[in-house]
Amino acid sequence: MTAITLPIALGLWAIGLTMYFGLPNYYRQVPGKVPSFYKSLFRRKIISWFFVAVVIQNYFLSAPYGRNWGFLWSSNHAKAWQVVLLVILFFIGIWAAFLWIFSILSKDHSWILPVFAIGLGAPRWCQMLWGVSNVGQYVPWVGGPVASALVSRSLWLWLGVLDAIQGVGFGMILLQTLTRIHIAFTLLAAQVLGSIATILARATAPNKIGPGYVSSDPTFPHTLANKLKPNFPKFRCRSLQWSGSGLVLDCLGLPAHHLVCPTSTPTVCRPKANIDHQRWILHVLP
């Protein structure tokens, strides 16, 4: 991991230093004051929603992030070059196809990508459920072990592409609703809140040092459920083995992720009666 992240960090430092020393003095001016800046921030519902989404995502999904990526290269049957080809197909080919399609659709409706991103729900949560739990370890209906490994990782990569598309859509929501100063503050504050949530997750999350009971495990039925009802479905909430805070932390994760999706849909975009029905305006603008 160090061999990967250290060159990236050095490259980012080089870009930052180049921009700092290369920009003209015009960009070093102190920006003007914005009256009631902090009050205007929280009058915009999209900012509060964005902060809540960042905290939820970082607390519940930061701890298994490394194990989730480890799933991509953990197969004993698929060759490394086969996985690399899948990565190129999804993160370059399909990603470019998505951008091309939305570039065309955005000419008629600039909010098509943000609306699509909101409608995706929680693709990163689904990706981590597939990679960290036992769900994606073996897909018997596709054939042999090599085909199973490749199909499983193809689904993982597809969910990763959807998560990236969702990130672009959320960024476009901010770009189309906020000024530059508000965007800068929102992104910086989100970084701070996300870091705090990640620190809390590392200290208190049930999956802080291992898989933990933070996702549903559909591969093994719960023993208590079998005693209560023989035909109880195998899909269960793993925190049934817990009590107290464990139950809350486990079964709260997925509802919390989906809570910020359906509630935001009518808040972000709403049709206005006195304009053409194909045009939309933001309800969150002051």
C-alpha positions as CSV (number, residue, x, y, z in Angstrom):
1,M,0.0,0.0,0.0
2,T,2.9,2.4,0.8
3,A,4.4,1.7,-2.6
4,I,1.2,2.9,-4.2
5,T,0.2,5.8,-2.0
6,L,3.7,7.4,-1.6
7,P,4.2,8.2,-5.4
8,I,0.6,9.5,-5.6
9,A,1.3,11.8,-2.5
10,L,4.6,13.0,-4.1
11,G,2.8,13.7,-7.4
12,L,0.1,15.7,-5.6
13,W,2.7,17.7,-3.6
14,A,4.4,18.5,-6.9
15,I,1.2,19.7,-8.5
16,G,0.4,21.8,-5.4
17,L,3.8,23.4,-5.3
18,T,3.7,24.1,-9.0
19,M,0.3,25.8,-8.7
20,Y,1.4,27.8,-5.6
21,F,4.5,29.2,-7.1
22,G,3.2,29.4,-10.7
23,L,0.0,31.3,-10.3
24,P,0.0,35.1,-10.8
25,N,-0.4,37.5,-7.9
26,Y,-4.1,38.0,-8.8
27,Y,-4.9,34.7,-7.3
28,R,-3.3,35.6,-4.0
29,Q,-5.8,38.4,-3.2
30,V,-7.9,38.1,-0.1
31,P,-11.5,37.5,-1.1
32,G,-14.2,40.0,-0.2
33,K,-16.4,39.5,2.8
34,V,-19.8,37.8,2.4
35,P,-22.5,39.2,4.7
36,S,-24.1,36.5,6.9
37,F,-22.0,33.9,5.3
38,Y,-22.5,31.1,7.8
39,K,-26.2,31.8,8.1
40,S,-26.6,31.6,4.3
41,L,-24.8,28.2,4.4
42,F,-27.3,26.5,6.5
43,R,-30.3,28.1,4.7
44,R,-29.3,25.9,1.8
45,K,-30.6,22.5,2.6
46,I,-28.3,20.8,0.1
47,I,-25.3,21.7,2.3
48,S,-26.8,20.2,5.4
49,W,-27.8,17.1,3.4
50,F,-24.2,16.8,2.0
51,F,-22.7,17.0,5.4
52,V,-25.0,14.3,6.7
53,A,-24.2,12.1,3.7
54,V,-20.5,12.5,4.3
55,V,-20.6,11.6,8.0
56,I,-22.8,8.5,7.3
57,Q,-20.6,7.3,4.5
58,N,-17.3,7.8,6.3
59,Y,-18.4,6.3,9.6
60,F,-20.0,3.1,8.2
61,L,-17.8,2.6,5.1
62,S,-14.3,3.9,6.0
63,A,-13.2,0.9,8.1
64,P,-13.7,-1.9,5.5
65,Y,-12.4,0.3,2.6
66,G,-9.1,-1.4,2.3
67,R,-10.6,-4.9,2.7
68,N,-13.1,-4.0,0.0
69,W,-10.4,-3.2,-2.5
70,G,-8.5,-6.3,-1.4
71,F,-11.4,-8.4,-2.7
72,L,-10.6,-7.3,-6.3
73,W,-7.2,-9.0,-6.2
74,S,-7.9,-11.9,-3.8
75,S,-9.0,-14.6,-6.2
76,N,-7.0,-17.8,-6.3
77,H,-8.4,-18.7,-9.7
78,A,-8.6,-15.6,-11.9
79,K,-5.2,-14.3,-13.2
80,A,-4.0,-10.9,-12.4
81,W,-4.0,-9.8,-16.1
82,Q,-7.6,-10.9,-16.4
83,V,-8.6,-8.6,-13.5
84,V,-6.5,-5.8,-15.0
85,L,-8.4,-6.1,-18.2
86,L,-11.7,-5.9,-16.3
87,V,-10.5,-2.8,-14.5
88,I,-9.6,-1.2,-17.9
89,L,-13.0,-2.2,-19.3
90,F,-15.0,-0.7,-16.5
91,F,-13.0,2.2,-15.2
92,I,-11.9,3.4,-18.7
93,G,-14.3,2.0,-21.3
94,I,-17.7,2.0,-19.4
95,W,-16.7,5.2,-17.5
96,A,-16.0,7.0,-20.8
97,A,-19.3,5.7,-22.3
98,F,-21.2,7.1,-19.3
99,L,-19.6,10.5,-19.7
100,W,-20.4,10.5,-23.4
101,I,-24.0,9.6,-22.9
102,F,-24.5,12.2,-20.1
103,S,-22.7,14.8,-22.1
104,I,-25.4,14.4,-24.8
105,L,-28.3,14.2,-22.4
106,S,-27.1,17.2,-20.4
107,K,-27.6,19.5,-23.4
108,D,-31.3,19.2,-23.0
109,H,-31.4,18.7,-19.2
110,S,-28.5,19.9,-17.2
111,W,-29.8,18.1,-14.1
112,I,-30.0,14.6,-15.6
113,L,-26.7,13.5,-14.1
114,P,-27.5,14.8,-10.5
115,V,-31.0,13.2,-10.7
116,F,-29.5,9.9,-11.9
117,A,-26.9,10.0,-9.1
118,I,-29.5,10.5,-6.4
119,G,-31.6,7.6,-7.8
120,L,-28.6,5.2,-7.5
121,G,-29.1,5.0,-3.7
122,A,-26.0,3.6,-2.0
123,P,-23.8,1.9,-4.6
124,R,-20.7,2.0,-2.4
125,W,-22.5,0.2,0.4
126,C,-23.7,-2.4,-2.1
127,Q,-20.1,-2.8,-3.4
128,M,-18.7,-3.3,0.1
129,L,-21.4,-5.8,1.0
130,W,-20.5,-7.7,-2.1
131,G,-16.7,-7.6,-1.5
132,V,-16.4,-7.8,2.3
133,S,-19.2,-10.3,3.2
134,N,-19.4,-13.8,1.8
135,V,-21.8,-12.9,-0.9
136,G,-19.2,-12.4,-3.7
137,Q,-16.8,-15.2,-2.9
138,Y,-18.5,-17.7,-5.1
139,V,-21.1,-17.4,-7.9
140,P,-21.9,-21.0,-8.8
141,W,-24.5,-20.4,-11.5
142,V,-22.0,-19.0,-14.0
143,G,-19.9,-22.1,-14.4
144,G,-16.4,-22.9,-13.1
145,P,-14.3,-21.1,-10.5
146,V,-12.6,-18.8,-13.0
147,A,-15.9,-17.6,-14.5
148,S,-17.2,-17.2,-11.0
149,A,-14.3,-15.0,-9.9
150,L,-14.5,-12.8,-13.0
151,V,-18.3,-12.3,-12.9
152,S,-18.1,-11.5,-9.2
153,R,-15.4,-8.9,-9.8
154,S,-17.2,-7.5,-12.8
155,L,-20.2,-6.8,-10.6
156,W,-17.9,-5.2,-8.0
157,L,-16.4,-3.0,-10.7
158,W,-19.8,-2.1,-12.0
159,L,-20.9,-0.9,-8.6
160,G,-17.6,1.0,-8.4
161,V,-18.4,2.8,-11.6
162,L,-21.9,3.7,-10.3
163,D,-20.3,5.0,-7.1
164,A,-18.0,7.2,-9.2
165,I,-20.9,8.5,-11.3
166,Q,-22.7,9.3,-8.1
167,G,-19.8,11.3,-6.9
168,V,-19.7,13.3,-10.1
169,G,-23.5,13.9,-9.8
170,F,-23.2,15.1,-6.2
171,G,-20.4,17.5,-7.3
172,M,-22.6,18.9,-10.1
173,I,-25.3,19.5,-7.5
174,L,-23.0,21.7,-5.5
175,L,-21.6,23.4,-8.6
176,Q,-25.0,24.4,-9.9
177,T,-26.4,25.6,-6.7
178,L,-23.6,27.4,-4.8
179,T,-21.1,30.1,-5.4
180,R,-17.4,29.5,-5.5
181,I,-16.9,30.6,-1.9
182,H,-19.7,28.4,-0.6
183,I,-18.4,25.4,-2.6
184,A,-14.9,25.9,-1.2
185,F,-16.2,26.1,2.4
186,T,-18.5,23.1,1.9
187,L,-15.8,20.9,0.5
188,L,-13.3,21.9,3.2
189,A,-15.8,21.4,6.0
190,A,-16.8,18.0,4.4
191,Q,-13.2,16.9,4.5
192,V,-13.0,17.8,8.2
193,L,-16.3,16.1,9.1
194,G,-15.3,13.0,7.0
195,S,-12.0,12.8,8.8
196,I,-13.7,13.0,12.2
197,A,-16.2,10.4,11.2
198,T,-13.3,8.1,10.0
199,I,-11.4,8.6,13.3
200,L,-14.6,7.7,15.3
201,A,-15.2,4.7,13.0
202,R,-11.6,3.5,13.7
203,A,-12.2,3.8,17.4
204,T,-15.8,2.7,17.8
205,A,-17.1,0.9,14.7
206,P,-17.8,-2.8,15.1
207,N,-15.7,-3.5,12.0
208,K,-12.7,-1.3,13.1
209,I,-10.1,-4.2,13.0
210,G,-12.0,-6.9,11.1
211,P,-15.1,-7.8,9.1
212,G,-17.3,-7.3,12.2
213,Y,-21.1,-7.4,12.3
214,V,-21.8,-4.4,10.1
215,S,-23.3,-6.0,7.1
216,S,-25.8,-8.7,6.4
217,D,-24.5,-12.2,5.7
218,P,-26.9,-14.1,3.5
219,T,-24.7,-17.2,3.4
220,F,-25.4,-18.7,6.8
221,P,-28.8,-18.8,8.6
222,H,-29.0,-17.5,12.1
223,T,-29.3,-20.3,14.6
224,L,-31.9,-18.5,16.8
225,A,-34.0,-17.8,13.7
226,N,-33.9,-21.4,12.8
227,K,-35.2,-22.4,16.2
228,L,-38.0,-19.8,16.1
229,K,-39.0,-20.6,12.5
230,P,-37.6,-23.4,10.4
231,N,-38.3,-21.6,7.1
232,F,-36.8,-18.3,8.2
233,P,-35.0,-16.7,5.2
234,K,-31.2,-17.0,5.2
235,F,-30.8,-13.3,4.7
236,R,-30.4,-11.9,8.2
237,C,-29.0,-8.9,10.1
238,R,-25.8,-10.1,11.7
239,S,-26.3,-7.8,14.7
240,L,-28.9,-10.3,15.9
241,Q,-26.0,-11.8,17.7
242,W,-25.4,-8.6,19.4
243,S,-27.3,-6.5,22.0
244,G,-27.5,-2.8,22.7
245,S,-25.2,-0.6,20.7
246,G,-24.2,-3.4,18.4
247,L,-27.8,-3.8,17.2
248,V,-28.1,-0.1,16.5
249,L,-24.7,0.2,14.7
250,D,-25.4,-2.8,12.4
251,C,-29.0,-2.3,11.3
252,L,-28.7,1.5,11.3
253,G,-26.1,1.5,8.5
254,L,-28.1,0.7,5.4
255,P,-31.3,2.6,6.5
256,A,-29.1,5.6,7.2
257,H,-27.5,5.4,3.7
258,H,-30.9,5.2,2.0
259,L,-32.4,7.9,4.3
260,V,-30.4,10.6,2.6
261,C,-31.4,9.4,-0.9
262,P,-35.3,9.4,-1.0
263,T,-35.6,12.4,1.3
264,S,-33.2,14.4,-0.9
265,T,-35.0,13.7,-4.1
266,P,-38.0,16.1,-3.6
267,T,-35.7,18.6,-1.9
268,V,-33.1,18.9,-4.6
269,C,-35.3,19.2,-7.7
270,R,-38.8,20.2,-8.0
271,P,-40.8,21.1,-11.2
272,K,-42.2,24.6,-11.3
273,A,-45.7,25.1,-12.7
274,N,-45.2,28.3,-14.6
275,I,-42.4,27.1,-16.8
276,D,-42.1,24.4,-19.3
277,H,-42.5,20.9,-17.8
278,Q,-39.2,19.8,-19.2
279,R,-37.3,22.4,-17.2
280,W,-36.6,22.0,-13.5
281,I,-35.4,24.5,-10.9
282,L,-33.8,24.0,-7.5
283,H,-36.0,24.1,-4.5
284,V,-33.0,24.7,-2.3
285,L,-32.1,28.1,-3.6
286,P,-32.8,31.0,-1.2
